[in-house]
Amino acid sequence: MEIIIDRQGAIVCKGNLVVSDIENIHSSLESLLEDSSQVITLDLDGVEEIDISGLQLLYSLKKTFDADGAMRIRAINPAIREIIEISGFSIALKEALP
């Protein structure tokens, strides 16, 4: 998974949010989030695959930032959005979803 910060300050994810990569993804996000404000914006348009570990990571980020700020998703791959809805995570992520 490639994770970068774009010119608008959004965290752009490209690749797969799956269990085999989740530890590396978490480490990458952790270092980026140390310098972030209380509001983070994710761009998930480039995410091609997500599993329960990826969904749990998104929920964990949302919970963490809801305590002192907010997490927003500005763009999302339609296939990933469908998985979020089918899995029931759309309820937990509803304030973050576009």
Buried (B, 14 or more C-beta within 10 A) or exposed (E): BEBEBEEEEBBBBBBBBBEEBBEEBBEBBEEBBEEBEEEBBBBBBBBEBBBEBBBBBBBEBBEEBEEEEBBBBBBBBEEBBEBBEEBEBBEBBEEBBE
